Every structure is written in structure tokens, then in C-alpha cells.
Amino acid sequence: MVDNQRNNSGKITDKAIALNYDMGEDQAPKVVAKGEGEVAKQIIKIAKENGIEIREDADLAEILSAIEIDEFIPLEAYTAVAEILKYIYKKSDKSF
């Protein structure tokens, strides 16, 4: 999840939130990394190097950035995250 936004000085900053979801073990997707600026750029770089799908969604990034690392996503994010997971699974030919 990636979001570009302007900070207080008007500069555009990156924001990234990484999710993990193990269908067999987790009750919901979990925030496993998050950051802004240089940390976000590093998260994005690592994701790209590992072939992990990146999705830009400013509204969802804003919701998920308030979640602590290792916490499950909130109920209000389920629909948006489910759409992302559906897209990723369909793209990689995995079935639910």
C-alpha cells in the first residue's frame, strides 16, 4: 500500500504500509511494516525486490497508517483490503 501526500511544508512524502495475511492462520490481514519518507521508500524497494504487489490507495493508507505494527486491520478496511487480495490472488492464479 502506498500513498504520496504533502507534509506541513508542502513537500510530497511517501507513506507505505505492508500487510501480511495467512489464510490458514490469521483472522484478518495484519500490518507488518509501515513508515513515511525514507522508511516508506525502503519498504517499497524491498517489496519490489521480492515481487510483492504494490497498490496505491490514499484513503486506505491513511486508515492503515493509524494501526500499530503486528495488529490486525480494522473492520472498516476489510472491504478495500479484500478487493486488493482478490486482485493479487487472481493475478497470481491462486484460489481462495
C-alpha positions, 0 to 999 in steps of 0.5 A: 500500500502506498500513498504520496501526500504533502507534509506541513511544508508542502513537500510530497512524502511517501507513506507505505504500509505492508500487510501480511495475511495467512489464510490458514492462520490469521483472522484478518490481514495484519500490518507488518511494516509501515513508515513515511519518507525514507522508511516508506521508500525502503519498504517499497524497494524491498517489496519490489525486490521480492515481487510483492504487489504494490497498490496505491490507495490514499484513503486506505493508507491513511486508515492503515497508517493509524494501526500499530505494527503486528495488529490486525486491520480494522473492520472498516478496511476489510472491504478495500483490503479484500478487493486488493487480495482478490486482485493479487490472488487472481493475478497470481492464479491462486484460489481462495 
